[in-house]
């Protein structure tokens, strides 16, 4: 039998990062960049993880607001999902370049 070689088309890291950023702002899903570069498993994992982080922060924000009556004091917590999303964008860029990635596959 002949050996089968898996041929993976190299994707442009700039386009991968751009797709991640656009999807981050439109869908709240920067992990879509993983789908572009062909890493579907990591894309699904970080898509779900990103939404869980965002929903968790929203629930915590509402709960603190209801318990204390002061919701705006917790506004800086919304930076947590943004930082997480930007880490995903950076990881997509590194993976598309062929460099070692920083985020693990869960």
Secondary structure by P-SEA (a helix, b strand, c coil): ccbbbbbbccccaaaaaaaaaaaaaaccccccccccccaaaaaaaaaaaaaaaaaaaaaaaaaaaaacccccccccccaaaaaaaaaaaaaaaaaaaccccccccc
